[in-house]
Amino acid sequence: MSLTLEEIAQKVDGKLEGDGSATVKDVAEIQNAEEGEISFLENPKYAKYVETTNAEAIFVKKDFEGDYKNLIRVENPELAFSKVLEYFRPSPPIPEPGISESASIADSAILGVDIYIGPNVVIQDEAVIENKAIIKANSFVGRGSRVGAESFINSNVSVYNDCKLSENVTIHSGTVIGSDGYGYSRTAEGIEKIPQRGGVIVERDVEIGANCTIDRGTIGDTVIGHGSKLDNLIQVGHNVKIGSYCFIVSQTGISGSTSVGDGVTIAGQVGVAGHIDIGDGAQIAAKSGVTKDVEPGTTVFWYPAREQKKARRDIVNIRRISQLKDKVKELEQKIKEMKG
């Protein structure tokens, strides 16, 4: 299975510079690509590999100023590459509709048409599985929960009771939706658990990675807004509201009752305190600790997180502390000598 560069350029609406009859049979990273393979250059960090790669062709941005034997100029090289990737390495086939004999499905559950229910899946009372949904082996859907049409629940996913997953939601293995929020109160006798009686709403087109935990609300619902994408190993606390089209990267933890606006990017290992408002379009840099509200459209980082320019200035000042300490000691010594 191969494509000519001319065919590839047409598929991605790109401008070809080079030999349109050259053929491509696979895809590869730019640093490892060989003849007959196509790659892409998105991050300037990898521009050095243009001189050493053996790729048949490279997707580059329209304003790329370098030179190579075969280039395809596009608006978004990574997206163009992904389209070709899907051609040469297609996704695993979707299971044919059917219900495994080993699945346990309550009589009161409502099942749509053309669904797939894998081995050892448990679906409890009054759960709703809508049309063309896929639930793979060993997953659990609790009482009164809903899995929306064309959603894809991978193996070993737990959806607790009273959780609502909208259309075209993807949940990866090991994730738990609707576990109890972290609600406790200290008393004279010890620690009292606060009942968690809300739910979780996951809106359409959301993808949640592996081994995430999305806690249910105490009274209201925890909400993941439509089109948002969550990486692996993310904790979302009770009553959190995440807006639409957000990126949240691995090992981030968002504490209870925090509100995240639309189009927000939260990088890896960020910690967000409870009852925080993060405005639309804000960006939180990796390993930041967010302890107060973040204004819309701003970029913050460090701990405690602060506006980008201020954080950089503070970091520079901290690095100068040892020099200032030495300078103070020198001045103190001079003062002593003057007094003596």
RODO-2510 file (C-alpha; in nm, 4 decimals, decimal comma):
residues 340
     n   res          X          Y          Z
     1     m     0,0000     0,0000     0,0000
     2     s     0,1578     0,3246    -0,1143
     3     l     0,0740     0,6760    -0,2276
     4     t     0,2540     0,9196    -0,4524
     5     l     0,3485     1,2568    -0,3104
     6     e     0,1076     1,4162    -0,5543
     7     e    -0,1771     1,2037    -0,4121
     8     i    -0,0750     1,2882    -0,0564
     9     a    -0,0614     1,6608    -0,1318
    10     q    -0,4149     1,6433    -0,2701
    11     k    -0,5401     1,4574     0,0386
    12     v    -0,4131     1,7285     0,2752
    13     d    -0,4693     2,0299     0,0498
    14     g    -0,0953     2,0990     0,0500
    15     k     0,1510     2,2563    -0,1895
    16     l     0,4071     2,0071    -0,3168
    17     e     0,7659     2,1099    -0,3859
    18     g     0,9586     1,8212    -0,5381
    19     d     0,8945     1,4957    -0,7207
    20     g     0,5206     1,4257    -0,7260
    21     s     0,5743     1,0734    -0,8608
    22     a     0,7861     0,9655    -0,5608
    23     t     0,6039     0,7035    -0,3536
    24     v     0,5479     0,6758     0,0197
    25     k     0,4724     0,3473     0,1941
    26     d     0,4777     0,4463     0,5621
    27     v     0,5190     0,7260     0,8182
    28     a     0,7985     0,7925     1,0673
    29     e     0,9444     1,0452     1,3106
    30     i     1,1695     1,2897     1,1310
    31     q     1,4840     1,1802     1,3176
    32     n     1,4265     0,8136     1,2270
    33     a     1,2621     0,8342     0,8833
    34     e     1,3980     0,6330     0,5917
    35     e     1,3417     0,6369     0,2169
    36     g     0,9793     0,5707     0,1318
    37     e     0,8558     0,7244     0,4575
    38     i     0,6974     1,0636     0,5181
    39     s     0,7410     1,2779     0,8291
    40     f     0,6544     1,6259     0,9523
    41     l     0,8178     1,9295     1,1122
    42     e     0,6019     2,1245     1,3576
    43     n     0,8279     2,2036     1,6530
    44     p     1,1349     2,4183     1,5634
    45     k     1,3348     2,2038     1,8082
    46     y     1,3395     1,9292     1,5435
    47     a     1,4441     2,1512     1,2519
    48     k     1,8027     2,0220     1,2858
    49     y     1,6888     1,6816     1,1603
    50     v     1,5970     1,8207     0,8188
    51     e     1,9675     1,7992     0,7349
    52     t     2,0071     1,4365     0,8471
    53     t     1,6741     1,2648     0,7836
    54     n     1,6312     1,0162     0,4995
    55     a     1,2558     1,0780     0,4714
    56     e     1,1009     1,0692     0,1264
    57     a     0,9150     1,3905     0,2095
    58     i     0,8370     1,6233     0,5003
    59     f     0,5218     1,8151     0,5869
    60     v     0,6208     2,1720     0,6796
    61     k     0,4422     2,4979     0,7519
    62     k     0,3682     2,7280     0,4609
    63     d     0,6335     2,9784     0,5719
    64     f     0,9098     2,7210     0,6262
    65     e     1,2367     2,8688     0,5000
    66     g     1,4538     2,5580     0,4815
    67     d     1,5215     2,3301     0,1871
    68     y     1,4700     1,9573     0,1256
    69     k     1,4271     1,7316    -0,1748
    70     n     1,0495     1,6908    -0,1265
    71     l     0,8360     1,9234     0,0836
    72     i     0,4595     1,9501     0,1268
    73     r     0,3638     2,2906     0,2629
    74     v     0,0470     2,2942     0,4735
    75     e    -0,1252     2,5077     0,7348
    76     n    -0,0820     2,2473     1,0094
    77     p     0,1920     1,9853     0,9508
    78     e     0,0942     1,7726     1,2511
    79     l    -0,2688     1,7526     1,1384
    80     a    -0,1686     1,6701     0,7810
    81     f     0,0629     1,3984     0,9112
    82     s    -0,2177     1,2525     1,1226
    83     k    -0,4372     1,2152     0,8144
    84     v    -0,1664     1,0208     0,6340
    85     l    -0,0925     0,8226     0,9506
    86     e    -0,4539     0,7047     0,9562
    87     y    -0,4186     0,5884     0,5970
    88     f    -0,0999     0,3857     0,6464
    89     r    -0,1741     0,2711     1,0019
    90     p    -0,5529     0,2662     1,0387
    91     s    -0,7263     0,2431     1,3760
    92     p    -0,8177    -0,1034     1,5050
    93     p    -1,1487    -0,2221     1,3631
    94     i    -1,4610    -0,1283     1,5592
    95     p    -1,6265    -0,4350     1,7116
    96     e    -1,9344    -0,5614     1,5338
    97     p    -2,2588    -0,4955     1,7249
    98     g    -2,3434    -0,7664     1,9731
    99     i    -2,3724    -0,8534     2,3404
   100     s    -2,1369    -1,1017     2,5033
   101     e    -2,2970    -1,3981     2,6763
   102     s    -2,0853    -1,3249     2,9843
   103     a    -2,2166    -0,9672     3,0213
   104     s    -2,4488    -0,9005     3,3160
   105     i    -2,7269    -0,6604     3,2185
   106     a    -3,0129    -0,5609     3,4485
   107     d    -3,3646    -0,6189     3,3165
   108     s    -3,4490    -0,2508     3,3662
   109     a    -3,1491    -0,1275     3,1645
   110     i    -3,2369     0,0370     2,8319
   111     l    -3,0260    -0,0691     2,5350
   112     g    -3,0098     0,1106     2,2017
   113     v    -2,9515    -0,0435     1,8600
   114     d    -2,6205    -0,1502     1,7081
   115     i    -2,4413    -0,1474     2,0438
   116     y    -2,1458    -0,3618     2,1474
   117     i    -2,1248    -0,4997     2,5027
   118     g    -1,8045    -0,6955     2,5682
   119     p    -1,7248    -0,9894     2,7959
   120     n    -1,7911    -0,9508     3,1696
   121     v    -1,9424    -0,6036     3,1345
   122     v    -2,1865    -0,5145     3,4134
   123     i    -2,4781    -0,2779     3,3444
   124     q    -2,6990    -0,2024     3,6416
   125     d    -3,0637    -0,1055     3,6886
   126     e    -3,2075     0,1789     3,4813
   127     a    -2,8795     0,2472     3,3005
   128     v    -2,9150     0,3659     2,9411
   129     i    -2,6818     0,2590     2,6620
   130     e    -2,7600     0,4632     2,3520
   131     n    -2,7290     0,3678     1,9850
   132     k    -2,3934     0,2477     1,8518
   133     a    -2,2202     0,2771     2,1880
   134     i    -1,9280     0,0422     2,2518
   135     i    -1,8418    -0,0906     2,5985
   136     k    -1,5426    -0,3210     2,6089
   137     a    -1,4575    -0,6049     2,8426
   138     n    -1,4802    -0,5835     3,2229
   139     s    -1,6289    -0,2347     3,2335
   140     f    -1,9061    -0,1272     3,4711
   141     v    -2,2000     0,1099     3,4234
   142     g    -2,3854     0,1899     3,7441
   143     r    -2,7493     0,2408     3,8276
   144     g    -2,9175     0,5240     3,6395
   145     s    -2,6117     0,6165     3,4358
   146     r    -2,6132     0,6879     3,0645
   147     v    -2,3604     0,6129     2,7919
   148     g    -2,4325     0,8368     2,4935
   149     a    -2,4649     0,7385     2,1298
   150     e    -2,1435     0,6371     1,9524
   151     s    -1,9427     0,6612     2,2741
   152     f    -1,6465     0,4283     2,3216
   153     i    -1,5798     0,2886     2,6689
   154     n    -1,2566     0,0911     2,6780
   155     s    -1,1929    -0,2093     2,8999
   156     n    -1,1835    -0,1828     3,2795
   157     v    -1,3644     0,1505     3,3033
   158     s    -1,5998     0,2162     3,5948
   159     v    -1,8921     0,4545     3,5504
   160     y    -2,0600     0,4850     3,8889
   161     n    -2,4318     0,5502     3,9399
   162     d    -2,6113     0,8614     3,8088
   163     c    -2,3413     0,9717     3,5642
   164     k    -2,4287     1,1078     3,2203
   165     l    -2,1972     1,0594     2,9252
   166     s    -2,3105     1,2435     2,6122
   167     e    -2,2558     1,1509     2,2480
   168     n    -1,9186     1,0482     2,1069
   169     v    -1,7384     1,0304     2,4412
   170     t    -1,4213     0,8212     2,4647
   171     i    -1,3005     0,6852     2,8001
   172     h    -0,9723     0,4937     2,8211
   173     s    -0,8909     0,1978     3,0417
   174     g    -0,8675     0,2248     3,4174
   175     t    -1,0615     0,5498     3,4464
   176     v    -1,3268     0,5948     3,7145
   177     i    -1,6190     0,8302     3,6555
   178     g    -1,8303     0,9275     3,9560
   179     s    -1,6220     0,8143     4,2522
   180     d    -1,7010     0,9942     4,5778
   181     g    -1,5662     1,3455     4,6129
   182     y    -1,3166     1,4105     4,8909
   183     g    -1,5662     1,5411     5,1444
   184     y    -1,4981     1,5074     5,5175
   185     s    -1,5502     1,7094     5,8332
   186     r    -1,3521     1,6965     6,1583
   187     t    -1,5595     1,6324     6,4695
   188     a    -1,4851     1,5763     6,8367
   189     e    -1,5062     1,2026     6,7701
   190     g    -1,2793     1,2044     6,4652
   191     i    -1,3586     1,2501     6,0954
   192     e    -1,7113     1,2400     5,9546
   193     k    -1,7716     1,1633     5,5855
   194     i    -1,9917     1,4105     5,3980
   195     p    -2,2280     1,2222     5,1648
   196     q    -2,1604     1,2774     4,7955
   197     r    -2,4978     1,2730     4,6197
   198     g    -2,4333     1,4692     4,2994
   199     g    -2,3333     1,3201     3,9675
   200     v    -2,0961     1,3662     3,6760
   201     i    -2,1837     1,5097     3,3349
   202     v    -1,9416     1,4448     3,0498
   203     e    -2,0509     1,6428     2,7468
   204     r    -2,0207     1,5425     2,3809
   205     d    -1,6905     1,4798     2,2016
   206     v    -1,4891     1,4560     2,5241
   207     e    -1,1933     1,2180     2,5477
   208     i    -1,0608     1,1112     2,8888
   209     g    -0,7312     0,9239     2,9106
   210     a    -0,6331     0,6179     3,1095
   211     n    -0,6374     0,5998     3,4901
   212     c    -0,8181     0,9286     3,5495
   213     t    -1,0613     0,9902     3,8343
   214     i    -1,3576     1,2242     3,7921
   215     d    -1,5318     1,2685     4,1276
   216     r    -1,9063     1,3171     4,1582
   217     g    -2,0428     1,6376     4,3036
   218     t    -2,1494     1,6695     4,6638
   219     i    -2,4949     1,7971     4,5638
   220     g    -2,4659     1,9353     4,2099
   221     d    -2,2731     1,7776     3,9238
   222     t    -1,9099     1,7721     3,8221
   223     v    -1,9007     1,8781     3,4534
   224     i    -1,6514     1,8151     3,1719
   225     g    -1,7412     2,0526     2,8875
   226     h    -1,7858     1,9428     2,5276
   227     g    -1,4788     1,8840     2,3147
   228     s    -1,2349     1,8891     2,6072
   229     k    -0,9434     1,6441     2,6063
   230     l    -0,7983     1,5009     2,9261
   231     d    -0,4663     1,3186     2,9314
   232     n    -0,3866     1,0128     3,1461
   233     l    -0,3551     1,0256     3,5260
   234     i    -0,5716     1,3295     3,5984
   235     q    -0,7754     1,3952     3,9116
   236     v    -1,0855     1,6146     3,8888
   237     g    -1,2434     1,6919     4,2247
   238     h    -1,6092     1,7197     4,3207
   239     n    -1,8229     1,9967     4,1715
   240     v    -1,5470     2,1078     3,9338
   241     k    -1,6743     2,2702     3,6142
   242     i    -1,4452     2,2358     3,3126
   243     g    -1,5422     2,4374     3,0048
   244     s    -1,5411     2,3487     2,6371
   245     y    -1,2342     2,2619     2,4290
   246     c    -0,9866     2,2523     2,7156
   247     f    -0,6557     2,0663     2,7141
   248     i    -0,5570     1,9149     3,0498
   249     v    -0,2255     1,7306     3,0580
   250     s    -0,1104     1,4326     3,2625
   251     q    -0,0756     1,4344     3,6432
   252     t    -0,2810     1,7481     3,6891
   253     g    -0,5021     1,7683     3,9960
   254     i    -0,7992     2,0058     4,0157
   255     s    -0,9498     2,0509     4,3604
   256     g    -1,3189     2,0718     4,4382
   257     s    -1,5542     2,3507     4,3254
   258     t    -1,3017     2,5031     4,0865
   259     s    -1,4289     2,6532     3,7608
   260     v    -1,2210     2,6216     3,4422
   261     g    -1,3309     2,8368     3,1486
   262     d    -1,3480     2,7544     2,7784
   263     g    -1,0326     2,6937     2,5756
   264     v    -0,8037     2,6635     2,8779
   265     t    -0,4732     2,4748     2,8599
   266     i    -0,3387     2,3189     3,1806
   267     a     0,0040     2,1602     3,1341
   268     g     0,1475     1,8587     3,3155
   269     q     0,1733     1,8231     3,6930
   270     v    -0,0260     2,1363     3,7689
   271     g    -0,2011     2,1582     4,1034
   272     v    -0,5131     2,3745     4,1325
   273     a    -0,6537     2,4657     4,4729
   274     g    -1,0253     2,4498     4,5468
   275     h    -1,2803     2,7232     4,4717
   276     i    -1,0576     2,8830     4,2027
   277     d    -1,1858     3,0525     3,8854
   278     i    -0,9682     3,0085     3,5764
   279     g    -1,0811     3,2383     3,2954
   280     d    -1,1420     3,1544     2,9294
   281     g    -0,8291     3,0986     2,7224
   282     a    -0,5904     3,0976     3,0187
   283     q    -0,2746     2,8876     3,0047
   284     i    -0,1142     2,7237     3,3095
   285     a     0,2485     2,6186     3,2586
   286     a     0,3768     2,2800     3,3758
   287     k     0,4334     2,2144     3,7474
   288     s     0,2574     2,5343     3,8501
   289     g     0,0573     2,5655     4,1696
   290     v    -0,2601     2,7705     4,1203
   291     t    -0,3746     2,9222     4,4503
   292     k    -0,5824     3,2172     4,3291
   293     d    -0,8055     3,3134     4,0361
   294     v    -0,6506     3,3353     3,6887
   295     e    -0,7715     3,6117     3,4573
   296     p    -0,8981     3,5196     3,1086
   297     g    -0,6328     3,4963     2,8395
   298     t    -0,3339     3,5135     3,0740
   299     t    -0,0409     3,2736     3,1033
   300     v     0,0774     3,1866     3,4524
   301     f     0,3386     2,9559     3,5974
   302     w     0,5544     2,8754     3,8987
   303     y     0,4417     2,8299     4,2585
   304     p     0,2333     3,0040     4,3615
   305     a     0,1354     3,0628     3,9988
   306     r     0,1668     3,4200     3,8795
   307     e     0,1619     3,6120     3,5536
   308     q     0,4384     3,5019     3,3173
   309     k     0,6501     3,8189     3,3109
   310     k     0,6379     3,8599     3,6886
   311     a     0,7282     3,4953     3,7423
   312     r     1,0325     3,5218     3,5166
   313     r     1,1446     3,8379     3,6952
   314     d     1,1042     3,6728     4,0355
   315     i     1,3036     3,3680     3,9245
   316     v     1,5895     3,5893     3,8088
   317     n     1,5855     3,7735     4,1430
   318     i     1,5953     3,4476     4,3370
   319     r     1,8981     3,3348     4,1391
   320     r     2,0712     3,6569     4,2428
   321     i     2,0142     3,6038     4,6146
   322     s     2,3467     3,4282     4,6708
   323     q     2,5293     3,7132     4,4953
   324     l     2,3430     3,9710     4,7037
   325     k     2,4242     3,7764     5,0193
   326     d     2,7951     3,7896     4,9385
   327     k     2,7674     4,1602     4,8595
   328     v     2,5967     4,2321     5,1933
   329     k     2,8700     4,0438     5,3801
   330     e     3,1329     4,2455     5,1943
   331     l     2,9610     4,5735     5,2859
   332     e     2,9247     4,4674     5,6494
   333     q     3,2956     4,3944     5,6649
   334     k     3,3801     4,7350     5,5192
   335     i     3,1550     4,9065     5,7752
   336     k     3,3278     4,7216     6,0585
   337     e     3,6694     4,8244     5,9255
   338     m     3,5540     5,1893     5,8997
   339     k     3,4298     5,1847     6,2602
   340     g     3,7458     5,0168     6,3840
***
